[in-house]
Amino acid sequence: MNKILVILLIFFLILSTAIIKNSTKRIDDEIFITKENIRGYEKDLEKVKLEHNFLSSTEKLTDFKNSYFDEELEKKNIYEMKIIRKKLGEIKIEELRFFNEK
């Protein structure tokens, strides 16, 4: 009787160790895949940040204006801008509203 209990205990321990090892391996694989995906997104984020910083700096925008448009662009007050909507052949001109305005 004792031999059967010892054999069953050893078999149970071997089986539980195999199950735990397989589930741990699966979790490690998922963690690796997630880290690789995050690394790809971080590279994309760095590129977008660089592009944003490069294109949105006032010096660069002024340089682009001077290089490509010369005197074609002029400064406008944002409150003078209008929204033009065309629905079913009808044209509507609306005031430009901002999110925090009512």
CYANA upper distance limits for C-alpha pairs under 8 A (distance plus 0.5 A):
  1 MET  CA      5 LEU  CA      6.92
  2 ASN  CA      6 VAL  CA      6.65
  3 LYS  CA      7 ILE  CA      6.57
  4 ILE  CA      8 LEU  CA      6.54
  5 LEU  CA      9 LEU  CA      6.49
  6 VAL  CA     10 ILE  CA      6.60
  7 ILE  CA     11 PHE  CA      6.56
  8 LEU  CA     12 PHE  CA      6.44
  9 LEU  CA     13 LEU  CA      6.60
 10 ILE  CA     14 ILE  CA      6.64
 11 PHE  CA     15 LEU  CA      6.57
 12 PHE  CA     16 SER  CA      6.51
 13 LEU  CA     17 THR  CA      6.48
 14 ILE  CA     18 ALA  CA      6.73
 15 LEU  CA     19 ILE  CA      6.80
 16 SER  CA     20 ILE  CA      6.61
 17 THR  CA     21 LYS  CA      6.48
 18 ALA  CA     22 ASN  CA      6.62
 19 ILE  CA     23 SER  CA      6.71
 20 ILE  CA     24 THR  CA      6.52
 21 LYS  CA     25 LYS  CA      6.63
 22 ASN  CA     26 ARG  CA      6.72
 23 SER  CA     27 ILE  CA      6.72
 24 THR  CA     28 ASP  CA      6.62
 25 LYS  CA     29 ASP  CA      6.72
 26 ARG  CA     30 GLU  CA      6.84
 27 ILE  CA     31 ILE  CA      6.67
 28 ASP  CA     32 PHE  CA      6.66
 29 ASP  CA     33 ILE  CA      6.72
 30 GLU  CA     34 THR  CA      6.60
 31 ILE  CA     35 LYS  CA      6.61
 32 PHE  CA     36 GLU  CA      6.72
 33 ILE  CA     37 ASN  CA      6.74
 34 THR  CA     38 ILE  CA      6.66
 35 LYS  CA     39 ARG  CA      6.60
 36 GLU  CA     40 GLY  CA      6.87
 37 ASN  CA     41 TYR  CA      6.83
 38 ILE  CA     42 GLU  CA      6.56
 39 ARG  CA     43 LYS  CA      6.87
 40 GLY  CA     44 ASP  CA      6.91
 41 TYR  CA     45 LEU  CA      6.54
 42 GLU  CA     46 GLU  CA      6.65
 43 LYS  CA     47 LYS  CA      6.84
 44 ASP  CA     48 VAL  CA      6.72
 45 LEU  CA     49 LYS  CA      6.52
 46 GLU  CA     50 LEU  CA      6.59
 47 LYS  CA     51 GLU  CA      6.63
 48 VAL  CA     52 HIS  CA      6.47
 49 LYS  CA     53 ASN  CA      6.50
 50 LEU  CA     54 PHE  CA      6.43
 51 GLU  CA     55 LEU  CA      6.45
 52 HIS  CA     56 SER  CA      6.19
 53 ASN  CA     57 SER  CA      6.58
 54 PHE  CA     60 LYS  CA      7.52
 55 LEU  CA     60 LYS  CA      6.85
 55 LEU  CA     61 LEU  CA      7.22
 56 SER  CA     60 LYS  CA      7.64
 56 SER  CA     61 LEU  CA      7.20
 57 SER  CA     61 LEU  CA      6.83
 58 THR  CA     62 THR  CA      6.54
 59 GLU  CA     63 ASP  CA      6.63
 60 LYS  CA     64 PHE  CA      6.58
 61 LEU  CA     65 LYS  CA      6.58
 62 THR  CA     66 ASN  CA      6.66
 63 ASP  CA     67 SER  CA      6.43
 64 PHE  CA     68 TYR  CA      6.31
 64 PHE  CA     69 PHE  CA      8.06
 65 LYS  CA     69 PHE  CA      5.68
 65 LYS  CA     70 ASP  CA      6.85
 65 LYS  CA     73 LEU  CA      7.93
 66 ASN  CA     70 ASP  CA      5.33
 66 ASN  CA     71 GLU  CA      8.24
 69 PHE  CA     73 LEU  CA      6.97
 76 LYS  CA     80 GLU  CA      7.76
 77 ASN  CA     81 MET  CA      7.84
 79 TYR  CA     96 LEU  CA      7.54
 81 MET  CA     95 GLU  CA      7.67
 81 MET  CA     96 LEU  CA      6.67
 82 LYS  CA     93 ILE  CA      6.92
 82 LYS  CA     94 GLU  CA      6.16
 82 LYS  CA     95 GLU  CA      5.43
 82 LYS  CA     96 LEU  CA      5.70
 83 ILE  CA     93 ILE  CA      6.10
 83 ILE  CA     94 GLU  CA      5.51
 83 ILE  CA     95 GLU  CA      6.59
 83 ILE  CA     96 LEU  CA      6.38
 84 ILE  CA     91 ILE  CA      7.37
 84 ILE  CA     92 LYS  CA      6.24
 84 ILE  CA     93 ILE  CA      5.12
 84 ILE  CA     94 GLU  CA      6.92
 85 ARG  CA     91 ILE  CA      6.19
 85 ARG  CA     92 LYS  CA      5.62
 85 ARG  CA     93 ILE  CA      6.90
 85 ARG  CA     94 GLU  CA      8.35
 86 LYS  CA     90 GLU  CA      6.01
 86 LYS  CA     91 ILE  CA      4.99
 86 LYS  CA     92 LYS  CA      6.82
 87 LYS  CA     91 ILE  CA      7.07
 97 ARG  CA    101 GLU  CA      7.00
 97 ARG  CA    102 LYS  CA      8.46
